[in-house]
């Protein structure tokens, strides 16, 4: 009986890991993209418009399958390029829906 419970628990942990891990990997990919984009936007001539960067970020998030809306993306460009994104992912674990909240951001200065 103890072995069955142990296997059931182990199976539940593995199931949760397979459902949750990809969301964190996709967030990491978005964070890496934001870091690179902030650096590129700092040195780009002519300087990019915030709307252009917002569209690029939205397209990247969409390609990763993340539920990001355009209004979730904040971009400011001046002496410093700041990018902030806020979104939530709801992971269905069959008996519970796990809300995961993410706020990747990037900043780069040309000073």
Biopython code that builds the backbone (N, CA, C, O; Angstrom):
import numpy as np
from Bio.PDB.StructureBuilder import StructureBuilder

atoms = [
    (1, "UNK", "N", (0.820, -1.197, 0.000)),
    (1, "UNK", "CA", (0.000, 0.000, 0.000)),
    (1, "UNK", "C", (0.864, 1.260, 0.000)),
    (1, "UNK", "O", (0.562, 2.233, -0.691)),
    (2, "UNK", "N", (1.939, 1.228, 0.783)),
    (2, "UNK", "CA", (2.848, 2.373, 0.870)),
    (2, "UNK", "C", (3.531, 2.627, -0.474)),
    (2, "UNK", "O", (3.732, 3.774, -0.871)),
    (3, "UNK", "N", (3.882, 1.553, -1.161)),
    (3, "UNK", "CA", (4.537, 1.675, -2.467)),
    (3, "UNK", "C", (3.582, 2.289, -3.490)),
    (3, "UNK", "O", (4.004, 3.095, -4.319)),
    (4, "UNK", "N", (2.318, 1.923, -3.443)),
    (4, "UNK", "CA", (1.332, 2.463, -4.382)),
    (4, "UNK", "C", (1.152, 3.957, -4.146)),
    (4, "UNK", "O", (1.095, 4.739, -5.096)),
    (5, "UNK", "N", (1.062, 4.352, -2.878)),
    (5, "UNK", "CA", (0.930, 5.776, -2.556)),
    (5, "UNK", "C", (2.168, 6.559, -2.985)),
    (5, "UNK", "O", (2.062, 7.677, -3.488)),
    (6, "UNK", "N", (3.327, 5.970, -2.784)),
    (6, "UNK", "CA", (4.579, 6.623, -3.197)),
    (6, "UNK", "C", (4.623, 6.799, -4.708)),
    (6, "UNK", "O", (5.022, 7.856, -5.196)),
    (7, "UNK", "N", (4.222, 5.783, -5.447)),
    (7, "UNK", "CA", (4.200, 5.874, -6.913)),
    (7, "UNK", "C", (3.159, 6.888, -7.388)),
    (7, "UNK", "O", (3.395, 7.621, -8.349)),
    (8, "UNK", "N", (2.013, 6.928, -6.715)),
    (8, "UNK", "CA", (0.979, 7.904, -7.078)),
    (8, "UNK", "C", (1.482, 9.323, -6.841)),
    (8, "UNK", "O", (1.270, 10.208, -7.670)),
    (9, "UNK", "N", (2.144, 9.539, -5.712)),
    (9, "UNK", "CA", (2.703, 10.858, -5.413)),
    (9, "UNK", "C", (3.778, 11.237, -6.421)),
    (9, "UNK", "O", (3.810, 12.368, -6.906)),
    (10, "UNK", "N", (4.650, 10.300, -6.733)),
    (10, "UNK", "CA", (5.706, 10.552, -7.710)),
    (10, "UNK", "C", (5.101, 10.861, -9.083)),
    (10, "UNK", "O", (5.575, 11.753, -9.787)),
    (11, "UNK", "N", (4.075, 10.138, -9.453)),
    (11, "UNK", "CA", (3.392, 10.392, -10.721)),
    (11, "UNK", "C", (2.773, 11.782, -10.750)),
    (11, "UNK", "O", (2.839, 12.467, -11.771)),
    (12, "UNK", "N", (2.170, 12.207, -9.640)),
    (12, "UNK", "CA", (1.565, 13.545, -9.556)),
    (12, "UNK", "C", (2.632, 14.634, -9.684)),
    (12, "UNK", "O", (2.411, 15.646, -10.349)),
    (13, "UNK", "N", (3.766, 14.430, -9.057)),
    (13, "UNK", "CA", (4.857, 15.404, -9.131)),
    (13, "UNK", "C", (5.379, 15.497, -10.566)),
    (13, "UNK", "O", (5.611, 16.597, -11.067)),
    (14, "UNK", "N", (5.561, 14.379, -11.214)),
    (14, "UNK", "CA", (6.043, 14.371, -12.603)),
    (14, "UNK", "C", (5.023, 15.027, -13.527)),
    (14, "UNK", "O", (5.399, 15.793, -14.415)),
    (15, "UNK", "N", (3.741, 14.737, -13.332)),
    (15, "UNK", "CA", (2.688, 15.357, -14.139)),
    (15, "UNK", "C", (2.718, 16.878, -13.989)),
    (15, "UNK", "O", (2.663, 17.605, -14.981)),
    (16, "UNK", "N", (2.806, 17.357, -12.746)),
    (16, "UNK", "CA", (2.856, 18.809, -12.501)),
    (16, "UNK", "C", (4.101, 19.427, -13.137)),
    (16, "UNK", "O", (4.031, 20.511, -13.717)),
    (17, "UNK", "N", (5.221, 18.751, -13.031)),
    (17, "UNK", "CA", (6.455, 19.278, -13.619)),
    (17, "UNK", "C", (6.327, 19.405, -15.137)),
    (17, "UNK", "O", (6.784, 20.391, -15.716)),
    (18, "UNK", "N", (5.717, 18.427, -15.778)),
    (18, "UNK", "CA", (5.544, 18.479, -17.231)),
    (18, "UNK", "C", (4.575, 19.571, -17.664)),
    (18, "UNK", "O", (4.676, 20.072, -18.784)),
    (19, "UNK", "N", (3.645, 19.944, -16.804)),
    (19, "UNK", "CA", (2.695, 21.001, -17.129)),
    (19, "UNK", "C", (3.267, 22.394, -16.829)),
    (19, "UNK", "O", (2.991, 23.342, -17.565)),
    (20, "UNK", "N", (4.056, 22.527, -15.762)),
    (20, "UNK", "CA", (4.532, 23.827, -15.303)),
    (20, "UNK", "C", (5.857, 24.235, -15.934)),
    (20, "UNK", "O", (6.030, 25.406, -16.273)),
    (21, "UNK", "N", (6.786, 23.320, -16.101)),
    (21, "UNK", "CA", (8.123, 23.646, -16.601)),
    (21, "UNK", "C", (8.114, 24.372, -17.951)),
    (21, "UNK", "O", (8.866, 25.333, -18.113)),
    (22, "UNK", "N", (7.295, 23.957, -18.925)),
    (22, "UNK", "CA", (7.317, 24.669, -20.211)),
    (22, "UNK", "C", (6.938, 26.145, -20.104)),
    (22, "UNK", "O", (7.440, 26.969, -20.869)),
    (23, "UNK", "N", (6.069, 26.482, -19.173)),
    (23, "UNK", "CA", (5.669, 27.878, -18.997)),
    (23, "UNK", "C", (6.863, 28.709, -18.525)),
    (23, "UNK", "O", (7.068, 29.827, -18.997)),
    (24, "UNK", "N", (7.645, 28.169, -17.603)),
    (24, "UNK", "CA", (8.834, 28.869, -17.123)),
    (24, "UNK", "C", (9.903, 28.980, -18.210)),
    (24, "UNK", "O", (10.601, 29.990, -18.296)),
    (25, "UNK", "N", (10.027, 27.956, -19.027)),
    (25, "UNK", "CA", (10.991, 28.002, -20.138)),
    (25, "UNK", "C", (10.593, 29.085, -21.137)),
    (25, "UNK", "O", (11.449, 29.834, -21.608)),
    (26, "UNK", "N", (9.309, 29.177, -21.463)),
    (26, "UNK", "CA", (8.834, 30.207, -22.390)),
    (26, "UNK", "C", (9.027, 31.599, -21.811)),
    (26, "UNK", "O", (9.373, 32.527, -22.542)),
    (27, "UNK", "N", (8.810, 31.763, -20.497)),
    (27, "UNK", "CA", (9.055, 33.054, -19.858)),
    (27, "UNK", "C", (10.535, 33.417, -19.925)),
    (27, "UNK", "O", (10.887, 34.570, -20.173)),
    (28, "UNK", "N", (11.399, 32.429, -19.705)),
    (28, "UNK", "CA", (12.838, 32.673, -19.798)),
    (28, "UNK", "C", (13.212, 33.111, -21.222)),
    (28, "UNK", "O", (14.027, 34.018, -21.392)),
    (29, "UNK", "N", (12.630, 32.483, -22.229)),
    (29, "UNK", "CA", (12.907, 32.872, -23.614)),
    (29, "UNK", "C", (12.448, 34.299, -23.882)),
    (29, "UNK", "O", (13.139, 35.051, -24.569)),
    (30, "UNK", "N", (11.295, 34.680, -23.351)),
    (30, "UNK", "CA", (10.816, 36.054, -23.513)),
    (30, "UNK", "C", (11.741, 37.028, -22.801)),
    (30, "UNK", "O", (12.051, 38.090, -23.340)),
    (31, "UNK", "N", (12.186, 36.681, -21.600)),
    (31, "UNK", "CA", (13.107, 37.551, -20.855)),
    (31, "UNK", "C", (14.406, 37.753, -21.624)),
    (31, "UNK", "O", (14.909, 38.874, -21.705)),
    (32, "UNK", "N", (14.948, 36.697, -22.181)),
    (32, "UNK", "CA", (16.170, 36.785, -22.972)),
    (32, "UNK", "C", (15.959, 37.674, -24.196)),
    (32, "UNK", "O", (16.829, 38.472, -24.547)),
    (33, "UNK", "N", (14.811, 37.535, -24.837)),
    (33, "UNK", "CA", (14.476, 38.358, -25.997)),
    (33, "UNK", "C", (14.385, 39.834, -25.598)),
    (33, "UNK", "O", (14.873, 40.704, -26.319)),
    (34, "UNK", "N", (13.766, 40.113, -24.460)),
    (34, "UNK", "CA", (13.651, 41.499, -23.995)),
    (34, "UNK", "C", (15.019, 42.109, -23.712)),
    (34, "UNK", "O", (15.266, 43.267, -24.051)),
    (35, "UNK", "N", (15.905, 41.339, -23.097)),
    (35, "UNK", "CA", (17.261, 41.838, -22.823)),
    (35, "UNK", "C", (17.981, 42.205, -24.120)),
    (35, "UNK", "O", (18.589, 43.271, -24.218)),
    (36, "UNK", "N", (17.910, 41.324, -25.105)),
    (36, "UNK", "CA", (18.563, 41.595, -26.390)),
    (36, "UNK", "C", (17.924, 42.781, -27.103)),
    (36, "UNK", "O", (18.626, 43.604, -27.692)),
    (37, "UNK", "N", (16.607, 42.873, -27.052)),
    (37, "UNK", "CA", (15.899, 43.960, -27.713)),
    (37, "UNK", "C", (16.235, 45.302, -27.075)),
    (37, "UNK", "O", (16.376, 46.297, -27.786)),
    (38, "UNK", "N", (16.366, 45.353, -25.761)),
    (38, "UNK", "CA", (16.717, 46.603, -25.077)),
    (38, "UNK", "C", (18.104, 47.077, -25.497)),
    (38, "UNK", "O", (18.315, 48.273, -25.699)),
    (39, "UNK", "N", (19.044, 46.157, -25.629)),
    (39, "UNK", "CA", (20.396, 46.518, -26.069)),
    (39, "UNK", "C", (20.365, 47.020, -27.513)),
    (39, "UNK", "O", (20.970, 48.045, -27.827)),
    (40, "UNK", "N", (19.666, 46.303, -28.388)),
    (40, "UNK", "CA", (19.584, 46.709, -29.788)),
    (40, "UNK", "C", (18.906, 48.068, -29.936)),
    (40, "UNK", "O", (19.332, 48.887, -30.750)),
    (41, "UNK", "N", (17.861, 48.311, -29.162)),
    (41, "UNK", "CA", (17.128, 49.575, -29.264)),
    (41, "UNK", "C", (17.967, 50.745, -28.778)),
    (41, "UNK", "O", (17.767, 51.875, -29.225)),
    (42, "UNK", "N", (18.900, 50.496, -27.874)),
    (42, "UNK", "CA", (19.756, 51.555, -27.355)),
    (42, "UNK", "C", (20.710, 52.066, -28.424)),
    (42, "UNK", "O", (20.980, 53.265, -28.490)),
    (43, "UNK", "N", (21.222, 51.172, -29.261)),
    (43, "UNK", "CA", (22.229, 51.559, -30.258)),
    (43, "UNK", "C", (21.656, 51.758, -31.655)),
    (43, "UNK", "O", (22.378, 52.148, -32.572)),
    (44, "UNK", "N", (20.379, 51.496, -31.820)),
    (44, "UNK", "CA", (19.756, 51.577, -33.137)),
    (44, "UNK", "C", (19.650, 53.034, -33.606)),
    (44, "UNK", "O", (19.235, 53.917, -32.855)),
    (45, "UNK", "N", (20.030, 53.255, -34.849)),
    (45, "UNK", "CA", (19.915, 54.581, -35.462)),
    (45, "UNK", "C", (19.135, 54.418, -36.759)),
    (45, "UNK", "O", (19.552, 53.614, -37.592)),
    (46, "UNK", "N", (18.052, 55.113, -36.984)),
    (46, "UNK", "CA", (17.408, 56.025, -36.036)),
    (46, "UNK", "C", (16.753, 55.230, -34.912)),
    (46, "UNK", "O", (16.455, 54.044, -35.049)),
    (47, "UNK", "N", (16.539, 55.927, -33.795)),
    (47, "UNK", "CA", (15.982, 55.265, -32.622)),
    (47, "UNK", "C", (14.576, 54.749, -32.906)),
    (47, "UNK", "O", (13.757, 55.438, -33.514)),
    (48, "UNK", "N", (14.318, 53.542, -32.461)),
    (48, "UNK", "CA", (13.021, 52.898, -32.685)),
    (48, "UNK", "C", (11.932, 53.602, -31.893)),
    (48, "UNK", "O", (12.197, 54.244, -30.877)),
    (49, "UNK", "N", (10.711, 53.470, -32.372)),
    (49, "UNK", "CA", (9.553, 54.024, -31.674)),
    (49, "UNK", "C", (9.050, 52.978, -30.675)),
    (49, "UNK", "O", (9.158, 51.777, -30.923)),
    (50, "UNK", "N", (8.501, 53.435, -29.551)),
    (50, "UNK", "CA", (7.966, 52.474, -28.575)),
    (50, "UNK", "C", (6.931, 51.528, -29.175)),
    (50, "UNK", "O", (6.883, 50.354, -28.808)),
    (51, "UNK", "N", (6.101, 52.024, -30.093)),
    (51, "UNK", "CA", (5.078, 51.185, -30.713)),
    (51, "UNK", "C", (5.697, 50.057, -31.536)),
    (51, "UNK", "O", (5.179, 48.940, -31.571)),
    (52, "UNK", "N", (6.821, 50.369, -32.203)),
    (52, "UNK", "CA", (7.502, 49.347, -33.001)),
    (52, "UNK", "C", (8.029, 48.222, -32.104)),
    (52, "UNK", "O", (7.879, 47.042, -32.420)),
    (53, "UNK", "N", (8.645, 48.604, -30.985)),
    (53, "UNK", "CA", (9.157, 47.591, -30.056)),
    (53, "UNK", "C", (8.013, 46.811, -29.432)),
    (53, "UNK", "O", (8.110, 45.599, -29.244)),
    (54, "UNK", "N", (6.936, 47.503, -29.115)),
    (54, "UNK", "CA", (5.766, 46.833, -28.550)),
    (54, "UNK", "C", (5.231, 45.779, -29.520)),
    (54, "UNK", "O", (4.866, 44.678, -29.108)),
    (55, "UNK", "N", (5.186, 46.119, -30.801)),
    (55, "UNK", "CA", (4.713, 45.162, -31.809)),
    (55, "UNK", "C", (5.650, 43.964, -31.928)),
    (55, "UNK", "O", (5.195, 42.831, -32.081)),
    (56, "UNK", "N", (6.959, 44.215, -31.858)),
    (56, "UNK", "CA", (7.934, 43.117, -31.926)),
    (56, "UNK", "C", (7.784, 42.180, -30.726)),
    (56, "UNK", "O", (7.826, 40.958, -30.869)),
    (57, "UNK", "N", (7.610, 42.765, -29.556)),
    (57, "UNK", "CA", (7.472, 41.962, -28.335)),
    (57, "UNK", "C", (6.175, 41.160, -28.376)),
    (57, "UNK", "O", (6.145, 39.990, -27.993)),
    (58, "UNK", "N", (5.114, 41.794, -28.838)),
    (58, "UNK", "CA", (3.827, 41.103, -28.946)),
    (58, "UNK", "C", (3.941, 39.908, -29.897)),
    (58, "UNK", "O", (3.425, 38.828, -29.610)),
    (59, "UNK", "N", (4.614, 40.110, -31.020)),
    (59, "UNK", "CA", (4.784, 39.021, -31.991)),
    (59, "UNK", "C", (5.608, 37.885, -31.388)),
    (59, "UNK", "O", (5.296, 36.713, -31.603)),
    (60, "UNK", "N", (6.645, 38.218, -30.644)),
    (60, "UNK", "CA", (7.478, 37.188, -30.018)),
    (60, "UNK", "C", (6.672, 36.406, -28.974)),
    (60, "UNK", "O", (6.732, 35.177, -28.929)),
    (61, "UNK", "N", (5.923, 37.121, -28.143)),
    (61, "UNK", "CA", (5.112, 36.452, -27.125)),
    (61, "UNK", "C", (4.074, 35.544, -27.779)),
    (61, "UNK", "O", (3.807, 34.442, -27.300)),
    (62, "UNK", "N", (3.500, 36.016, -28.863)),
    (62, "UNK", "CA", (2.515, 35.213, -29.586)),
    (62, "UNK", "C", (3.165, 33.953, -30.160)),
    (62, "UNK", "O", (2.573, 32.875, -30.126)),
    (63, "UNK", "N", (4.387, 34.092, -30.688)),
    (63, "UNK", "CA", (5.080, 32.928, -31.245)),
    (63, "UNK", "C", (5.441, 31.903, -30.161)),
    (63, "UNK", "O", (5.557, 30.709, -30.438)),
    (64, "UNK", "N", (5.618, 32.385, -28.927)),
    (64, "UNK", "CA", (5.903, 31.478, -27.809)),
    (64, "UNK", "C", (4.625, 30.896, -27.199)),
    (64, "UNK", "O", (4.680, 30.019, -26.337)),
    (65, "UNK", "N", (3.484, 31.392, -27.656)),
    (65, "UNK", "CA", (2.217, 30.904, -27.128)),
    (65, "UNK", "C", (1.856, 31.487, -25.774)),
    (65, "UNK", "O", (1.073, 30.893, -25.033)),
    (66, "UNK", "N", (2.419, 32.648, -25.440)),
    (66, "UNK", "CA", (2.133, 33.284, -24.159)),
    (66, "UNK", "C", (0.911, 34.191, -24.275)),
    (66, "UNK", "O", (0.734, 34.860, -25.293)),
    (67, "UNK", "N", (0.071, 34.221, -23.251)),
    (67, "UNK", "CA", (-1.144, 35.042, -23.302)),
    (67, "UNK", "C", (-0.876, 36.511, -22.969)),
    (67, "UNK", "O", (-1.390, 37.035, -21.981)),
    (68, "UNK", "N", (-0.078, 37.158, -23.791)),
    (68, "UNK", "CA", (0.268, 38.564, -23.583)),
    (68, "UNK", "C", (-0.585, 39.422, -24.509)),
    (68, "UNK", "O", (-0.700, 39.140, -25.701)),
    (69, "UNK", "N", (-1.175, 40.462, -23.952)),
    (69, "UNK", "CA", (-1.943, 41.425, -24.740)),
    (69, "UNK", "C", (-1.079, 42.658, -24.960)),
    (69, "UNK", "O", (-0.134, 42.905, -24.211)),
    (70, "UNK", "N", (-1.403, 43.424, -25.982)),
    (70, "UNK", "CA", (-0.613, 44.627, -26.280)),
    (70, "UNK", "C", (-0.567, 45.596, -25.099)),
    (70, "UNK", "O", (0.462, 46.226, -24.854)),
    (71, "UNK", "N", (-1.677, 45.718, -24.367)),
    (71, "UNK", "CA", (-1.699, 46.644, -23.242)),
    (71, "UNK", "C", (-0.871, 46.153, -22.051)),
    (71, "UNK", "O", (-0.631, 46.909, -21.110)),
    (72, "UNK", "N", (-0.434, 44.889, -22.089)),
    (72, "UNK", "CA", (0.435, 44.349, -21.039)),
    (72, "UNK", "C", (1.901, 44.726, -21.251)),
    (72, "UNK", "O", (2.738, 44.481, -20.383)),
    (73, "UNK", "N", (2.209, 45.319, -22.400)),
    (73, "UNK", "CA", (3.591, 45.636, -22.769)),
    (73, "UNK", "C", (3.797, 47.145, -22.652)),
    (73, "UNK", "O", (3.118, 47.925, -23.319)),
    (74, "UNK", "N", (4.737, 47.547, -21.801)),
    (74, "UNK", "CA", (5.063, 48.966, -21.622)),
    (74, "UNK", "C", (6.503, 49.194, -22.080)),
    (74, "UNK", "O", (7.430, 48.526, -21.620)),
    (75, "UNK", "N", (6.672, 50.153, -22.998)),
    (75, "UNK", "CA", (7.995, 50.473, -23.541)),
    (75, "UNK", "C", (8.203, 51.970, -23.414)),
    (75, "UNK", "O", (7.342, 52.756, -23.809)),
    (76, "UNK", "N", (9.349, 52.369, -22.861)),
    (76, "UNK", "CA", (9.710, 53.786, -22.850)),
    (76, "UNK", "C", (11.130, 53.908, -23.391)),
    (76, "UNK", "O", (12.025, 53.140, -23.037)),
    (77, "UNK", "N", (11.301, 54.896, -24.256)),
    (77, "UNK", "CA", (12.597, 55.116, -24.889)),
    (77, "UNK", "C", (13.011, 56.559, -24.647)),
    (77, "UNK", "O", (12.243, 57.489, -24.890)),
    (78, "UNK", "N", (14.214, 56.727, -24.174)),
    (78, "UNK", "CA", (14.816, 58.033, -23.933)),
    (78, "UNK", "C", (16.310, 57.802, -23.808)),
    (78, "UNK", "O", (16.912, 57.136, -24.650)),
    (79, "UNK", "N", (16.906, 58.346, -22.767)),
    (79, "UNK", "CA", (18.301, 58.014, -22.476)),
    (79, "UNK", "C", (18.423, 56.535, -22.104)),
    (79, "UNK", "O", (19.459, 55.900, -22.308)),
    (80, "UNK", "N", (17.346, 56.021, -21.560)),
    (80, "UNK", "CA", (17.291, 54.614, -21.170)),
    (80, "UNK", "C", (16.107, 53.944, -21.854)),
    (80, "UNK", "O", (15.025, 54.522, -21.956)),
    (81, "UNK", "N", (16.322, 52.736, -22.315)),
    (81, "UNK", "CA", (15.233, 51.938, -22.884)),
    (81, "UNK", "C", (14.731, 51.029, -21.775)),
    (81, "UNK", "O", (15.486, 50.243, -21.203)),
    (82, "UNK", "N", (13.428, 51.152, -21.479)),
    (82, "UNK", "CA", (12.802, 50.317, -20.451)),
    (82, "UNK", "C", (11.655, 49.530, -21.082)),
    (82, "UNK", "O", (10.812, 50.075, -21.796)),
    (83, "UNK", "N", (11.655, 48.246, -20.797)),
    (83, "UNK", "CA", (10.604, 47.359, -21.300)),
    (83, "UNK", "C", (10.047, 46.579, -20.113)),
    (83, "UNK", "O", (10.799, 45.946, -19.371)),
    (84, "UNK", "N", (8.734, 46.626, -19.938)),
    (84, "UNK", "CA", (8.060, 45.878, -18.881)),
    (84, "UNK", "C", (6.878, 45.137, -19.484)),
    (84, "UNK", "O", (6.103, 45.696, -20.260)),
    (85, "UNK", "N", (6.756, 43.881, -19.115)),
    (85, "UNK", "CA", (5.642, 43.050, -19.578)),
    (85, "UNK", "C", (5.053, 42.355, -18.360)),
    (85, "UNK", "O", (5.788, 41.827, -17.525)),
    (86, "UNK", "N", (3.738, 42.355, -18.258)),
    (86, "UNK", "CA", (3.053, 41.636, -17.176)),
    (86, "UNK", "C", (1.998, 40.730, -17.801)),
    (86, "UNK", "O", (1.209, 41.153, -18.645)),
    (87, "UNK", "N", (2.006, 39.487, -17.368)),
    (87, "UNK", "CA", (0.993, 38.550, -17.856)),
    (87, "UNK", "C", (0.856, 37.388, -16.887)),
    (87, "UNK", "O", (1.721, 37.153, -16.043)),
    (88, "UNK", "N", (-0.231, 36.678, -17.024)),
    (88, "UNK", "CA", (-0.496, 35.519, -16.181)),
    (88, "UNK", "C", (-0.814, 34.320, -17.063)),
    (88, "UNK", "O", (-1.429, 34.443, -18.122)),
    (89, "UNK", "N", (-0.381, 33.171, -16.598)),
    (89, "UNK", "CA", (-0.669, 31.907, -17.274)),
    (89, "UNK", "C", (-1.396, 31.026, -16.270)),
    (89, "UNK", "O", (-0.987, 30.908, -15.115)),
    (90, "UNK", "N", (-2.467, 30.416, -16.723)),
    (90, "UNK", "CA", (-3.236, 29.523, -15.859)),
    (90, "UNK", "C", (-3.012, 28.087, -16.331)),
    (90, "UNK", "O", (-3.408, 27.708, -17.434)),
    (91, "UNK", "N", (-2.371, 27.304, -15.474)),
    (91, "UNK", "CA", (-2.014, 25.920, -15.805)),
    (91, "UNK", "C", (-3.067, 24.980, -15.229)),
    (91, "UNK", "O", (-3.302, 24.970, -14.021)),
    (92, "UNK", "N", (-3.695, 24.198, -16.087)),
    (92, "UNK", "CA", (-4.716, 23.246, -15.668)),
    (92, "UNK", "C", (-4.044, 21.965, -15.182)),
    (92, "UNK", "O", (-3.439, 21.228, -15.960)),
    (93, "UNK", "N", (-4.162, 21.719, -13.882)),
    (93, "UNK", "CA", (-3.587, 20.515, -13.286)),
    (93, "UNK", "C", (-4.664, 19.470, -12.988)),
    (93, "UNK", "O", (-4.487, 18.629, -12.107)),
    (94, "UNK", "N", (-5.753, 19.521, -13.705)),
    (94, "UNK", "CA", (-6.903, 18.608, -13.617)),
    (94, "UNK", "C", (-7.761, 18.859, -12.364)),
    (94, "UNK", "O", (-8.972, 19.040, -12.488)),
    (95, "UNK", "N", (-7.168, 18.875, -11.179)),
    (95, "UNK", "CA", (-7.956, 19.118, -9.971)),
    (95, "UNK", "C", (-7.786, 20.536, -9.443)),
    (95, "UNK", "O", (-8.474, 20.934, -8.503)),
    (96, "UNK", "N", (-6.876, 21.300, -10.039)),
    (96, "UNK", "CA", (-6.610, 22.663, -9.599)),
    (96, "UNK", "C", (-6.038, 23.450, -10.771)),
    (96, "UNK", "O", (-5.217, 22.932, -11.529)),
    (97, "UNK", "N", (-6.463, 24.682, -10.918)),
    (97, "UNK", "CA", (-5.887, 25.562, -11.934)),
    (97, "UNK", "C", (-4.885, 26.465, -11.234)),
    (97, "UNK", "O", (-5.253, 27.276, -10.384)),
    (98, "UNK", "N", (-3.631, 26.322, -11.594)),
    (98, "UNK", "CA", (-2.548, 27.057, -10.960)),
    (98, "UNK", "C", (-2.295, 28.365, -11.690)),
    (98, "UNK", "O", (-1.919, 28.344, -12.862)),
    (99, "UNK", "N", (-2.490, 29.514, -11.028)),
    (99, "UNK", "CA", (-2.180, 30.787, -11.672)),
    (99, "UNK", "C", (-0.697, 31.124, -11.489)),
    (99, "UNK", "O", (-0.186, 31.131, -10.369)),
    (100, "UNK", "N", (-0.028, 31.396, -12.584)),
    (100, "UNK", "CA", (1.379, 31.809, -12.541)),
    (100, "UNK", "C", (1.466, 33.229, -13.093)),
    (100, "UNK", "O", (1.016, 33.492, -14.208)),
    (101, "UNK", "N", (2.042, 34.138, -12.318)),
    (101, "UNK", "CA", (2.136, 35.539, -12.712)),
    (101, "UNK", "C", (3.590, 35.864, -13.042)),
    (101, "UNK", "O", (4.497, 35.553, -12.269)),
    (102, "UNK", "N", (3.800, 36.488, -14.190)),
    (102, "UNK", "CA", (5.146, 36.829, -14.646)),
    (102, "UNK", "C", (5.241, 38.315, -14.938)),
    (102, "UNK", "O", (4.263, 38.941, -15.346)),
    (103, "UNK", "N", (6.431, 38.881, -14.725)),
    (103, "UNK", "CA", (6.684, 40.283, -15.019)),
    (103, "UNK", "C", (8.114, 40.464, -15.544)),
    (103, "UNK", "O", (8.940, 41.100, -14.890)),
    (104, "UNK", "N", (8.400, 39.905, -16.719)),
    (104, "UNK", "CA", (9.748, 40.087, -17.271)),
    (104, "UNK", "C", (9.963, 41.551, -17.654)),
    (104, "UNK", "O", (9.038, 42.237, -18.090)),
    (105, "UNK", "N", (11.195, 42.009, -17.483)),
    (105, "UNK", "CA", (11.517, 43.389, -17.845)),
    (105, "UNK", "C", (12.976, 43.471, -18.276)),
    (105, "UNK", "O", (13.785, 42.584, -18.004)),
    (106, "UNK", "N", (13.276, 44.566, -18.957)),
    (106, "UNK", "CA", (14.655, 44.800, -19.400)),
    (106, "UNK", "C", (14.893, 46.298, -19.417)),
    (106, "UNK", "O", (13.976, 47.093, -19.623)),
    (107, "UNK", "N", (16.125, 46.656, -19.199)),
    (107, "UNK", "CA", (16.503, 48.066, -19.223)),
    (107, "UNK", "C", (17.938, 48.171, -19.705)),
    (107, "UNK", "O", (18.799, 47.377, -19.324)),
    (108, "UNK", "N", (18.181, 49.169, -20.552)),
    (108, "UNK", "CA", (19.539, 49.416, -21.031)),
    (108, "UNK", "C", (19.698, 50.905, -21.254)),
    (108, "UNK", "O", (18.791, 51.575, -21.749)),
    (109, "UNK", "N", (20.842, 51.408, -20.888)),
    (109, "UNK", "CA", (21.107, 52.840, -21.011)),
    (109, "UNK", "C", (22.242, 53.064, -21.992)),
    (109, "UNK", "O", (23.183, 52.274, -22.061)),
    (110, "UNK", "N", (22.146, 54.156, -22.755)),
    (110, "UNK", "CA", (23.231, 54.467, -23.691)),
    (110, "UNK", "C", (24.214, 55.452, -23.104)),
    (110, "UNK", "O", (24.997, 56.070, -23.826)),
    (111, "UNK", "N", (24.173, 55.597, -21.798)),
    (111, "UNK", "CA", (25.119, 56.499, -21.118)),
    (111, "UNK", "C", (26.379, 55.738, -20.770)),
    (111, "UNK", "O", (27.305, 56.308, -20.193)),
]
sb = StructureBuilder()
sb.init_structure("model")
sb.init_model(0)
sb.init_chain("A")
sb.init_seg("    ")
for serial, (resi, resn, name, xyz) in enumerate(atoms, 1):
    if name == "N":
        sb.init_residue(resn, " ", resi, " ")
    sb.init_atom(name, np.array(xyz, "f"), 0.0, 1.0, " ", f" {name:<3s}", serial, name[0])
structure = sb.get_structure()
